[in-house]
Amino acid sequence: MRVPAAVCGLALLYLAGLGCAAEDPAARNLLLITIDTLRSDHLGCYGYERATSPAIDKLASESVQFDSAHSVCSWTLPSVVSIMTSLYPSAHRCTADDSVLAESYVTLAEQLEAQGFRTAAVTSHLYLSRRFKIDQGFRDFDEDLVFDDFKESHHQVSAPAVTDKGIAWLRDRSQHERWFLWLHYFDPHSIYQHHPGEIEPFGETKLDIYDGEILLTDRHIGRLLGELDVLGFRDDTVVTLIADHGEEFRDHGAGGHRKTLYEEVLRVPLLVRAPHVAPRRVSMPVSCVDLAPTLCELLGVAPPEPIEGLSLVSTLQGDDSRRGPILAEMRNTNGRDWDGLIDGRWKFLIDVSRGVQLLFDLEADPLELNDVSGEQPHVLALMAERFEELRDSSRERSLAFEPEASIELNADEVERLKQLGYMDGE
């Protein structure tokens, strides 16, 4: 583990600033649930008409629900690394299929492990495996559900096993230790499958079957949360649910993800249930890079340094004051590079491959159907300037870390990623 020695001293100062003792923080434990390829607008708590998510909806009713949470990218590796480091892709540089998180970066897991947390992860995606150094800071790292055989991985149903593994780990925890458990659910990712005998199908279209995958995942998340209560961890555990990105169903002419940065792939569900925090809904835009500093503050731990996100704890407590712009980046994607910036009601996009700039008013046009760049040239210019400043700042921050790392993917891994809709040759 590569956490700087100064972290312990910083943590004590941070706890003093919060006005709580190191032995008695507001919350003892953290359960982080990430769900692959989950659109927020396909959940009941976000207004979806189908009953795809009863367990998640119940969690939302007990949580602070962010209605405009955004990923930094529309595919898994950069998005999850940003969640774990509170850095944008330009800073952490995990932007290509062979990118590896350099060991000089400090992750959320490393920060918590340095403060005595027992850390564990159960992953179910090739990008979230030891090969890509996502295990940094996790004492227990279960990647049994990451298959080398791309066909087996592509067709596996992993939600039941992810929950079973998570419950088994929780049953081994005592009430006297602090812990951080991260579970990654994969089933909403294509290939979408029916689940006869467990999930009643919504229909036969691709979108119908996708909704069934969400319901399957929801059912097993419900089992997990029920067991958390049975084990007596509910009152002192922060539970957070977020997706790495969404999915396109021809909303803007494409299917899948990792092709654009429109809202259907960038906007994600974000729920935070924390002790002594009342449920509410938050409409202002936030980013997944805000999650790590938020969770650290709730646990009474100093966040990793450096970070680009902002803690949302004051927002959890009712402060809806204005926040800064949000960066989105998609690089090294075989000619599909995009960039974006969200600032209040405005969303600025650059289709880098075509050299096209777009501007949308998300309040008036949440589906991004009307490009107003020609009608709002001053706003367009201001957003472009803000984007350049934020991206350049992020790139400069990367200079503090080791040079960009990469791995050599074997033929099976390349084929598997192609079958999952990544890389060239989908």
Secondary structure by P-SEA (a helix, b strand, c coil): cccccaaaaaaaaaaaaaccccccccccbbbbbbbccccccccccccccccccaaaaaaaaaccccccccccccccaaaaaaaacccccccccccccccccccccccaaaaaaaaccbbbbbbccccccccccccccccccccccccccaaaaaccccaaaaaaaaaaaaaaccccccbbbbbbbccccccccccccccccccccaaaaaaaaaaaaaaaaaaaaaaaaaacccccbbbbbbbcccccccccccccccccccccccbbbbbbbbcccccccccccccccccaaaaaaaaccccccccccccccccccccccbbbbbbbbbcccccbbbbbcccccbbbbbcccccbbbbbccccccccccccccccaaaaaaaaaaaaaaaaaaaaaacccccbbbbbbcaaaaaaaaaacccccc
